[in-house]
Amino acid sequence: MAMHPNDLVDRGLPVPVLRRHTCAVPMPQPDADVPFIDGNRRAARYQEIVGILWDERLYELLTPSGFDRVLIGPTPAAQPGASASDPIEARVRRALERLGPAFIKAGQLLATRRDLISPALVTELEKLQDAVPPVPFSAIAERIEAELGVPLATAYASFDELSLAAASIGQVHRAVLPDGRRVVVKVQRPGVTEQMAVDLDIMERQSRSAGKHLAFARDLDVPGVAGRFLDALRSELDYLREARSMELFRAAFEDKDQVAIPWVDWERTTSRVLTMEELEGIPGTRLDQMDAAGVDRAALVQLGVAAYFKQIFIVGSFHADPHQGNLFAMPDGRVGFVDFGRVSTISERDRERAMDLVSALVDADEMRATEVLIETTRAGPDVDRAALQIEVADLIEAYLATGARSIGLDGVFERMFGMIRTYGMRMPDELAMLFITMGTLEGVASTLDPSFSFATAARPLVEKLLPQRWGQERLERAFRRSGPRYFRLVEDMPFLLDATLRRASSGEFRIAVRPVDTEDLTKQLESIASRLAYALILSALILGTALLLSSTDRLSEEVLLLFDVVALLAIGTVVWLLFSSFRRGKGGRRR
């Protein structure tokens, strides 16, 4: 009796080597537009990935991804915590943690697409942490000197060897500039760029291959979603992008005295080293210190939420990682933001849709909320609008309710993404990231100020922002963008109308109708017409033979032969008609 690999591992027996398997998705071939990665290194990484998936009993992922074709050596010993009885979501999370920085970051980003994956998988992916032991200081000093081109002692007056924080991509140290300004220095871990390049290349190849060969991957646009995730991951490897984002937000808030954003020391910043101002405030994780310092946490939350509304609806770019450690209470009462490695942009049209949805939610307008949701997700005409509106109304009622029945903003978007999956709709990436960020922001705000209500805080902000949507600057920008097209349309309108009327008057005006789903009907009509033609021909032969027989006293051999042929044709036609009807009936039952 054949054993499953689970049984072999559980009994301590060696697992047989996988050498040849039928794979649903063939291994992708090198593409010209994919950056060059050493083939041997990629193959070794493929084998490592497959080994980890096998250890975690994620056999479901081996065949669809095509990884099993590269498992050509002995399978590593199974991890003690890996059990096939564990939920697959937990095993996926463990596998991502073992696979390293690129896969951890990809899992964290995937957790934001709640319209694509199940709530259980979202819950597990949100547990992913990329905290790791710090790199030895000697390696950090060597990286800084190689990037800046000067000795560490020349670049900084002092440099703290102990790291403030260490993550999978980089770690942070305190330092002092030669002019005495206090800074923090974010340094990329040696070797992480090269390793992540291989992993990102593998992810890109697999997503493209899945899009070519798997129907569900095409339906969910897996290559497109993965491509946007990979772009976000590559941007986190480039500290120059983070520095430019900080400068963008500093410029947006430079005329305000409520928001603090670190300045960048460009002289000591490269794609792998980022030197920025140290915000000397109290992090949002230290509530005890805030209370001891007399911080008005409710006022701090109001400033933070207002700053986010401006980022989203005015600037068009927003800090997409608003956890408590990235928010600071400054001594002068301002709210500070740090860590701009994950910044999302949102188009003006999607900003308007988000504003409409938030406004409808605050105003308890389920009809408008349903319309915005359908427009935002580009839903097809077959969506049951009445049923969707009922669910949206229940959602708004649950959000605005009080007590145990109330759900937070994160719960609103959780249920909204569930509706999107149920009705076969699709949320644009930038709006999905925005809604997840807003849900997280409400959670952070409620932790800092338990009395916080998003609906209460958002109403005056929405009322303030809505007039700006139709202000003079907005209208002038829309006119500059769309005005030339409308002018050309107005200029061409007389000629278009004249041409249309001339064609209509001369009988050249045609309307083309393209029927759909008529293939079966067409085949049935063709079959009926064919049978009718055969029946008419056979009837004519029979009638002609009968007339011939009735007009002849003596039947010649030729007439008898003709009669035999007509009789055989009649019998054959009847048999053929019965057989065809039988086959058509069986085919209809199979369909």
C-alpha positions in Angstrom: 0.0 0.0 0.0 1.5 3.4 -1.0 2.3 5.8 1.7 1.7 9.6 1.6 4.9 11.7 2.2 3.2 12.9 5.5 3.3 9.3 6.8 6.9 8.9 5.9 8.0 12.1 7.7 5.8 11.4 10.7 7.4 7.9 11.1 10.9 9.3 10.7 11.4 7.6 7.4 13.4 9.2 4.5 11.3 11.1 2.0 11.7 9.9 -1.6 13.3 12.4 -3.9 10.9 14.1 -6.3 12.4 13.9 -9.8 9.6 13.8 -12.4 6.1 15.2 -11.8 3.4 16.4 -14.1 3.2 20.1 -13.5 0.2 22.3 -14.2 2.4 25.3 -14.9 5.7 24.8 -16.7 8.8 26.5 -15.5 9.0 29.9 -17.1 11.7 30.6 -19.6 14.0 33.7 -19.3 12.4 36.9 -20.5 14.3 39.7 -22.2 12.9 42.4 -19.9 13.8 40.5 -16.7 17.1 41.7 -15.1 19.9 39.2 -15.4 20.1 36.8 -12.4 22.7 34.1 -12.3 21.0 30.9 -13.3 22.8 28.7 -10.8 21.9 31.0 -8.0 18.2 31.1 -9.1 18.1 27.3 -9.4 19.6 26.9 -5.9 17.0 29.4 -4.5 14.2 27.5 -6.2 15.4 24.3 -4.5 15.5 26.1 -1.2 12.0 27.4 -1.6 10.6 24.0 -2.5 12.3 22.5 0.5 10.6 25.0 2.8 7.2 24.5 1.2 7.7 20.7 1.5 8.7 21.1 5.2 5.6 23.1 5.9 3.4 20.5 4.2 2.3 23.1 1.5 2.0 20.4 -1.2 -0.9 22.4 -2.7 1.6 25.1 -3.8 4.2 22.8 -5.4 2.4 21.6 -8.5 0.6 24.9 -9.4 3.8 26.9 -9.0 6.0 24.5 -10.9 8.5 24.4 -8.0 8.5 20.6 -7.8 10.5 20.3 -11.0 13.6 21.7 -9.3 13.5 19.5 -6.3 16.4 17.3 -7.4 18.1 16.5 -4.2 17.2 15.1 -0.8 14.4 16.9 1.0 15.5 18.6 4.2 14.2 17.3 7.5 10.8 18.5 8.4 10.5 21.3 10.9 9.2 20.3 14.4 6.3 22.9 14.2 5.2 21.9 10.7 2.1 19.7 10.8 -0.4 19.0 8.1 -3.1 19.3 10.8 -2.3 23.0 11.2 -4.4 25.4 9.1 -2.9 26.1 5.7 -2.9 29.8 6.5 -0.6 29.3 9.5 1.7 27.1 7.4 1.8 29.8 4.6 2.8 32.4 7.2 5.6 30.2 8.7 6.9 29.5 5.2 7.1 33.2 4.3 8.9 33.9 7.6 11.5 31.2 6.8 11.9 32.4 3.2 13.2 35.7 4.2 12.8 39.5 3.7 11.3 39.5 0.2 8.6 37.0 1.0 7.8 38.6 4.4 7.4 42.0 2.7 5.3 40.4 0.0 3.1 38.7 2.6 2.6 42.0 4.4 1.6 43.7 1.2 -0.7 40.8 0.2 -2.5 41.2 3.6 -3.7 44.6 2.3 -5.6 43.0 -0.6 -8.5 41.7 1.4 -10.7 41.8 -1.7 -8.5 39.0 -3.1 -7.7 36.6 -0.2 -9.7 35.1 2.6 -10.0 36.7 6.0 -8.3 33.8 7.7 -5.2 34.3 5.5 -5.3 38.0 6.1 -5.2 37.4 9.9 -2.2 35.1 9.6 -0.3 37.4 7.2 -0.8 40.4 9.6 1.3 38.4 12.1 4.3 38.6 9.9 7.2 40.4 11.5 10.5 41.2 9.9 12.5 42.0 13.1 15.8 40.2 13.0 19.1 40.4 15.1 21.2 43.4 14.1 24.2 43.1 11.8 27.6 43.5 13.5 28.7 47.1 13.6 31.8 46.4 11.6 29.7 45.4 8.6 27.5 48.5 9.0 30.5 50.8 9.2 32.0 49.2 6.1 28.7 49.6 4.2 28.5 53.3 5.2 32.1 54.1 4.2 31.6 52.3 0.8 28.4 54.2 0.1 29.6 57.7 1.2 33.2 57.3 0.0 34.7 58.7 3.3 35.7 57.3 6.6 32.9 57.0 9.2 34.6 59.4 11.5 34.8 62.0 8.8 31.1 61.7 7.9 29.8 61.8 11.5 31.1 63.4 14.6 29.9 60.4 16.6 28.0 57.2 15.7 26.2 54.9 18.1 27.3 51.3 17.6 24.1 50.0 19.2 21.2 49.9 16.7 17.8 51.6 17.6 16.0 49.0 15.5 16.8 46.2 13.2 14.6 44.9 10.4 15.0 42.4 7.5 16.1 45.1 5.0 18.0 47.6 7.2 18.8 48.9 10.7 18.8 52.3 12.3 21.6 54.0 14.4 21.8 57.3 16.1 24.6 59.7 15.1 25.7 63.3 15.4 26.8 65.4 12.4 30.0 67.5 12.4 27.8 70.7 12.9 26.2 69.1 16.1 22.8 68.2 14.7 21.4 64.9 15.9 20.4 62.5 13.2 19.4 58.9 12.7 21.1 56.8 10.0 19.2 54.0 8.2 21.6 51.5 6.7 20.8 48.6 4.4 22.0 45.2 5.5 24.9 43.9 3.4 23.7 41.3 0.8 20.0 42.0 1.2 19.7 43.7 -2.2 21.3 40.7 -4.1 19.2 38.2 -2.2 15.9 40.1 -2.7 16.7 40.6 -6.4 16.8 36.8 -6.9 13.5 36.4 -4.9 11.7 39.2 -6.7 12.9 37.7 -10.1 11.4 34.3 -9.0 8.1 35.9 -7.9 7.8 37.8 -11.2 8.5 34.7 -13.3 6.0 32.6 -11.3 3.2 35.2 -11.4 3.6 35.5 -15.2 3.6 31.8 -15.6 0.5 31.5 -13.5 -1.2 34.2 -15.5 -0.5 32.3 -18.7 -1.7 28.8 -17.5 -4.2 29.2 -14.7 -7.7 30.6 -15.3 -8.1 31.9 -11.7 -4.8 33.8 -12.0 -6.0 35.5 -15.2 -9.4 36.3 -13.6 -7.7 38.0 -10.6 -5.0 39.6 -12.7 -2.3 37.9 -10.7 0.6 39.2 -12.9 -0.7 42.8 -12.6 -1.2 42.6 -8.8 2.2 40.9 -8.4 3.9 43.4 -10.6 2.6 46.3 -8.4 3.7 44.5 -5.3 7.1 43.9 -6.7 7.5 47.6 -7.6 6.6 48.5 -4.0 9.2 46.0 -2.7 11.9 47.4 -5.0 11.1 50.9 -3.9 11.7 49.9 -0.3 15.2 48.9 -1.3 15.9 52.4 -2.7 16.4 54.9 0.2 16.5 57.7 -2.3 12.8 57.2 -2.9 12.1 57.4 0.8 14.1 60.6 1.0 12.2 62.2 -1.8 8.9 61.2 -0.1 10.0 62.9 3.1 10.9 66.1 1.1 7.4 65.9 -0.6 5.6 65.8 2.7 7.8 68.5 4.3 6.9 70.8 1.4 3.2 70.0 1.8 3.2 70.8 5.6 5.9 73.5 5.7 3.3 76.2 6.3 1.7 74.3 9.2 2.9 74.2 12.8 1.0 71.0 13.7 3.1 68.4 11.8 6.8 67.5 12.1 8.6 65.5 9.4 12.3 64.9 9.5 14.6 66.7 7.1 17.1 64.8 4.9 20.8 65.2 4.9 21.4 64.7 1.2 25.2 64.9 1.5 25.1 61.7 3.5 22.2 59.9 1.7 22.5 57.3 -1.0 20.2 54.4 -2.2 21.5 52.3 0.7 22.2 54.9 3.4 19.7 57.4 4.6 20.6 60.2 7.1 17.7 62.2 8.5 16.8 64.4 11.4 16.1 62.6 14.7 12.6 63.6 16.0 13.0 64.1 19.7 9.5 63.2 20.7 7.6 60.4 22.4 6.7 57.5 20.2 3.1 56.4 20.0 3.9 53.1 21.7 4.9 54.8 25.0 1.5 55.9 26.4 2.9 56.0 29.9 5.5 58.6 28.9 2.9 60.7 27.1 0.8 60.8 30.2 3.7 61.6 32.4 4.6 64.5 30.1 1.0 65.8 30.1 0.4 65.1 26.4 -3.1 65.8 25.2 -3.6 62.5 23.4 -7.1 63.5 22.0 -5.6 66.6 20.5 -2.7 64.6 19.1 -5.1 62.2 17.4 -7.1 65.0 15.9 -3.9 66.5 14.4 -2.8 63.1 13.1 -6.1 62.4 11.4 -6.3 65.9 9.9 -2.8 65.4 8.6 -3.8 62.1 7.0 -6.8 63.7 5.3 -4.6 66.3 3.8 -2.1 63.7 2.6 -4.8 61.6 1.0 -7.2 64.2 -0.4 -5.0 67.2 -1.1 -1.4 65.9 -1.6 -2.4 62.7 -3.3 0.3 60.7 -1.5 0.0 59.3 1.9 2.1 57.5 4.6 0.9 53.9 4.1 2.3 52.4 7.4 0.6 54.3 10.2 1.4 52.0 13.1 2.0 53.6 16.6 5.8 53.4 16.4 5.8 55.7 13.3 3.9 58.5 15.1 5.5 60.8 17.7 4.2 63.4 20.2 6.5 66.3 19.8 7.4 68.6 22.8 5.8 71.6 21.1 2.5 69.8 20.6 3.0 68.8 17.0 2.5 65.3 15.7 5.5 63.7 14.0 5.8 61.1 11.3 8.7 58.8 10.6 9.6 55.9 8.3 8.4 56.8 4.8 9.5 53.6 3.2 6.0 52.7 2.3 4.2 55.6 0.6 1.2 55.2 -1.7 -0.1 57.6 -4.3 -3.7 58.0 -5.4 -5.1 59.6 -8.5 -7.4 62.6 -8.4 -10.4 60.5 -9.7 -9.9 57.8 -7.0 -9.5 60.5 -4.4 -12.9 61.8 -5.3 -14.4 58.3 -5.1 -12.8 57.8 -1.7 -14.2 61.1 -0.5 -17.6 60.2 -1.8 -17.5 56.9 0.0 -16.3 58.3 3.3 -19.0 61.1 3.0 -21.7 58.6 2.3 -20.6 56.4 5.2 -20.6 59.4 7.6 -24.0 60.6 6.3 -25.5 57.0 6.5 -26.4 57.3 2.8 -26.5 53.7 1.6 -27.7 54.5 -1.9 -24.8 56.8 -2.6 -22.4 54.4 -1.0 -23.6 51.6 -3.2 -23.3 53.7 -6.3 -19.8 54.8 -5.4 -18.8 51.2 -4.7 -20.2 49.9 -8.0 -18.4 52.7 -9.9 -15.1 52.3 -8.0 -15.0 48.5 -8.6 -16.1 48.8 -12.2 -18.8 46.3 -11.6 -20.5 44.7 -14.6 -24.2 45.2 -15.5 -25.2 41.8 -14.0 -24.4 42.9 -10.4 -27.5 42.7 -8.2 -27.7 46.3 -7.1 -30.7 45.9 -4.9 -29.1 43.0 -2.9 -25.8 44.9 -2.7 -27.5 48.0 -1.4 -29.2 46.0 1.4 -25.8 44.7 2.5 -24.3 48.2 2.3 -27.2 49.5 4.5 -26.5 46.8 7.1 -22.8 47.6 7.0 -23.4 51.3 7.6 -25.9 50.6 10.4 -23.4 48.3 12.1 -20.7 51.0 11.8 -22.8 53.8 13.2 -24.4 51.6 16.0 -23.2 51.9 19.5 -22.3 49.2 22.0 -21.6 45.6 21.2 -23.2 45.9 17.7 -20.8 48.5 16.6 -17.9 47.6 14.3 -14.8 49.8 13.6 -13.7 51.2 10.3 -11.4 48.2 9.9 -14.5 46.0 10.2 -16.3 48.1 7.7 -13.6 47.6 5.1 -13.3 43.9 6.0 -17.0 43.4 5.2 -16.8 45.6 2.2 -13.9 43.5 0.7 -16.0 40.4 1.4 -18.9 41.9 -0.6 -16.4 42.7 -3.4 -15.3 39.0 -3.5 -18.9 37.7 -3.3 -20.2 39.9 -6.2 -17.1 39.3 -8.4 -16.0 42.9 -8.3 -12.4 44.2 -8.1 -11.0 47.0 -6.1 -8.1 49.1 -7.6 -4.8 48.6 -5.8 -4.4 52.2 -4.7 -7.9 52.4 -3.2 -7.4 49.0 -1.4 -4.2 50.3 0.1 -6.0 53.6 1.1 -8.9 51.8 2.9 -6.6 49.4 4.7 -4.5 52.4 5.8 -7.6 54.3 7.0 -8.7 51.2 9.0 -5.3 50.9 10.6 -5.3 54.6 11.3 -8.6 54.4 13.2 -7.2 51.5 15.3 -4.1 53.6 16.2 -6.2 56.6 17.0 -8.5 54.6 19.2 -5.5 53.2 21.1 -4.2 56.7 21.8 -7.7 58.1 22.5 -10.3 55.5 23.5 -13.1 58.0 23.0 -12.1 58.6 19.3 -14.9 58.3 16.7 -13.9 58.3 13.1 -17.3 59.4 12.0 -17.2 62.4 14.4 -13.7 63.4 13.5 -14.2 62.9 9.8 -17.4 65.0 9.4 -15.8 68.5 9.8 -12.8 67.4 7.7 -15.1 66.2 4.9 -17.2 69.4 5.1 -14.0 71.4 4.8 -12.6 69.4 1.9 -15.8 69.1 -0.2 -15.9 72.8 -1.2 -12.3 72.6 -2.3 -13.2 69.9 -4.7 -15.2 72.4 -6.7 -13.0 75.5 -5.9 -11.5 77.8 -8.5 -8.2 76.0 -8.6 -9.8 72.6 -9.1 -12.1 73.9 -11.9 -9.2 75.7 -13.6 -7.1 72.5 -13.5 -10.0 70.4 -14.9 -10.6 73.1 -17.6 -6.9 73.0 -18.6 -6.9 69.2 -18.8 -10.3 68.6 -20.6 -11.0 72.0 -22.2 -9.0 71.4 -25.4 -10.9 68.1 -26.0 -14.3 69.7 -25.6 -13.3 72.6 -27.9 -12.3 70.2 -30.6 -15.5 68.3 -30.2 -17.6 71.5 -30.5 -15.6 72.5 -33.6 -16.2 69.1 -35.2 -19.8 68.8 -34.2 -21.4 70.6 -37.3 -19.4 68.4 -39.7 -20.2 65.2 -37.8 -24.0 66.1 -37.7 -24.0 67.0 -41.4 -22.2 63.8 -42.4 -24.6 61.7 -40.3 -27.8 63.4 -41.7 -26.5 63.0 -45.3 -25.9 59.3 -44.8 -29.3 58.9 -43.2 -31.1 60.7 -46.0 -29.3 58.7 -48.7 -30.1 55.4 -47.0 -26.5 54.7 -46.0 -27.3 54.9 -42.3 -26.9 51.4 -41.0 -27.3 49.9 -37.5 -25.3 46.7 -36.9 -26.7 44.2 -34.3 -24.4 41.6 -33.1 -26.3 38.8 -31.3 -24.6 36.9 -28.5 -25.0 33.4 -27.2 -26.8 32.3 -30.4 -24.5 29.5 -31.4 -26.7 26.7 -30.1 -29.8 28.2 -31.6 -28.1 28.6 -35.0 -27.0 24.9 -35.0 -30.5 23.7 -34.1 -32.0 25.8 -36.9 -29.4 24.5 -39.4 -30.2 20.9 -38.3 -33.9 21.4 -38.7 -33.4 23.0 -42.1 -31.3 20.1 -43.3 -33.8 17.5 -42.1 -36.6 19.4 -43.7 -34.7 19.5 -47.0 -34.1 15.7 -46.8 -37.8 15.1 -46.0 -39.0 17.2 -49.0 -36.6 15.5 -51.4 -37.6 12.0 -50.1 -41.3 13.0 -50.3 -40.9 14.1 -53.9 -39.2 10.7 -54.7 -42.0 8.7 -53.0 -44.7 10.8 -54.7 -43.0 10.5 -58.1 -42.6 6.7 -57.7 -46.3 6.3 -56.7 -47.4 8.3 -59.7 -45.2 6.2 -62.0 -46.6 3.0 -60.5 -50.2 4.1 -60.9 -49.8 5.0 -64.5 -48.1 1.8 -65.6 -50.0 -1.5 -66.1 -46.9 -3.6 -66.3 -43.9 -3.0 -64.0 -40.6 -3.2 -65.8 -37.4 -4.2 -64.0 -36.2 -0.5 -64.1 -39.3 0.7 -62.3 -39.0 -2.1 -59.7 -35.4 -1.1 -59.1 -36.4 2.5 -58.7 -39.0 1.5 -56.2 -36.5 -0.5 -54.2 -34.0 2.5 -54.1 -36.7 4.9 -52.9 -37.8 2.4 -50.2 -34.2 2.0 -49.0 -33.8 5.8 -48.9 -37.0 6.2 -46.9 -36.0 3.6 -44.3 -32.4 5.0 -44.1 -33.8 8.6 -43.6 -36.1 7.4 -40.8 -33.3 5.6 -39.1 -31.0 8.6 -39.5 -33.6 11.0 -38.1 -34.2 8.8 -35.0 -30.4 8.4 -34.4 -29.9 12.2 -34.7 -32.7 12.9 -32.3 -31.3 10.4 -29.8 -27.8 11.9 -30.0 -29.1 15.5 -29.6 -31.1 14.4 -26.6 -28.1 12.9 -24.9 -25.9 16.0 -25.7 -28.6 18.3 -24.2 -28.7 16.2 -21.0 -24.8 16.4 -20.7 -24.9 20.2 -21.0 
